[in-house]
Each structure stands twice: as C-alpha cells, then as structure tokens.
Amino acid sequence: MAGSNISRDHIAMEAMKVLMEKTVSNNLKLTGRIKRFFGLNHKTYTAFDEKMIAKLSYEMADAMIAQREKIMEDKL
C-alpha cells in the first residue's frame, strides 16, 4: 500500500501553527490591524492557551487521519 508517510505529530504541529496564526490575527485591535497593513510598528499581545491549542490540533490531526484512511478504504 503506497500511503502517506505523514505522522500524527507532524499533522498536529501544522494544525497548531495555523491555529496560532489565526488566533493572533483575530486578536489584533482595529488600530493594530491598520498599522500592520501599512507596515507601521504596533504592539501585539499573544495569549495562547497551550493546552487547548494542543488538544484542538491533535483532534484535527486525528480527524484528518481518519478521513485519509476512509478514502484509502473506499479506493480498495
């Protein structure tokens, strides 16, 4: 079987990266977004709930792996 060799941890790490990027961009105030758009200096405050982001990213990874396995079974 020629399947993907991407591990659960790698998928979770990529999901974690996306979640952290989206969290930061959504938490910027309007003035911070405008300053960022024009390339001006602005303060950013990053407040992550590490445990929640890790939990969500592993749940996403498990769902993606389950979907990948389902597709592989359907092909057979």
C-alpha positions in Angstrom: 0.0 0.0 0.0 1.5 3.3 -1.1 0.1 5.6 1.5 1.2 8.9 3.0 4.0 8.8 5.5 3.0 11.9 7.4 2.8 11.3 11.1 0.1 12.3 13.5 2.6 14.6 15.3 3.5 16.4 12.1 -0.1 17.0 11.1 -0.8 18.2 14.7 2.2 20.6 14.5 1.0 22.1 11.2 -2.6 22.5 12.7 -1.1 24.1 15.8 0.8 26.6 13.6 -2.4 27.5 11.7 -4.4 27.9 14.9 -1.8 30.1 16.5 -1.6 32.3 13.3 -5.3 32.7 13.1 -5.6 33.4 16.9 -3.1 36.3 16.7 -4.7 37.9 13.6 -8.2 37.8 15.2 -7.0 39.3 18.5 -5.5 42.4 17.0 -7.5 45.5 17.6 -8.6 47.6 14.6 -5.8 50.1 15.1 -3.2 47.3 15.2 -4.6 45.8 12.0 -4.4 49.2 10.3 -0.8 49.8 11.5 0.2 46.3 10.4 -1.4 46.8 7.0 0.7 50.0 6.4 3.8 48.4 7.9 4.0 50.6 11.0 5.2 49.5 14.3 2.4 48.1 16.5 2.2 46.2 19.7 0.9 42.6 19.7 0.0 40.6 22.7 -0.1 36.9 22.2 -2.1 35.0 24.8 -2.3 31.3 23.9 -4.0 28.6 25.9 -1.3 26.0 25.1 -3.3 23.0 26.4 -6.4 23.9 24.4 -4.4 24.6 21.2 -2.6 21.3 21.6 -5.9 19.4 22.2 -7.6 21.0 19.2 -4.6 20.4 16.9 -4.5 16.7 17.8 -8.2 16.4 17.3 -7.8 17.9 13.9 -4.9 15.5 13.1 -7.0 12.5 14.2 -9.9 13.6 12.1 -7.6 14.1 9.1 -6.0 10.7 9.5 -9.4 9.1 9.9 -10.6 10.8 6.6 -7.4 9.7 4.9 -8.0 6.1 6.0 -11.6 6.2 4.9 -10.6 7.4 1.4 -8.0 4.7 1.2 -10.6 2.0 2.1 -13.0 3.4 -0.5 -10.4 3.1 -3.2 -10.0 -0.6 -2.4 
